[in-house]
Amino acid sequence: MEGLWQVWWVWIVAGFVLGGLEVMAPGYIFLGFAIGAVLTGALVGFGIFAGGLAVLLFLFAVMSVLAWLALRRTMGVREGQVKLWDRDIND
């Protein structure tokens, strides 16, 4: 089982599956994980990084956190930004 995760396309497919989950549950929940999986697959595919399952999962976690932070910085609520509601959804 460990050898399967050392194949680059497995990470890419996992990234696309997580991207599909993001479409079904929007809110930037799975998008950071999807980007992390694709980046991990790219690093493994280009031969830049190789290692065991534990090391690859750590790399995936680091890439996912960095992607999440980048998404939060570019698409998140800005400091001082306030959401104003001018009408109720039940009106």
Secondary structure as the mmCIF struct_conf table of DSSP 4:
data_model
#
loop_
_struct_conf.conf_type_id
_struct_conf.id
_struct_conf.beg_label_comp_id
_struct_conf.beg_label_asym_id
_struct_conf.beg_label_seq_id
_struct_conf.end_label_comp_id
_struct_conf.end_label_asym_id
_struct_conf.end_label_seq_id
HELX_RH_3T_P HELX_RH_3T_P1 GLU A 2 GLN A 6
BEND BEND1 VAL A 7 VAL A 7
HELX_RH_AL_P HELX_RH_AL_P1 TRP A 8 MET A 24
BEND BEND2 ALA A 25 ALA A 25
TURN_TY1_P TURN_TY1_P1 PRO A 26 TYR A 28
BEND BEND3 ILE A 29 PHE A 30
HELX_RH_AL_P HELX_RH_AL_P2 LEU A 31 GLY A 45
TURN_TY1_P TURN_TY1_P2 PHE A 46 GLY A 47
BEND BEND4 ILE A 48 ILE A 48
HELX_RH_AL_P HELX_RH_AL_P3 LEU A 53 MET A 75
BEND BEND5 GLY A 76 GLY A 76
HELX_LH_PP_P HELX_LH_PP_P1 VAL A 77 ARG A 78
TURN_TY1_P TURN_TY1_P3 GLU A 79 GLY A 80
BEND BEND6 ARG A 87 ARG A 87
TURN_TY1_P TURN_TY1_P4 ILE A 89 ASN A 90
#
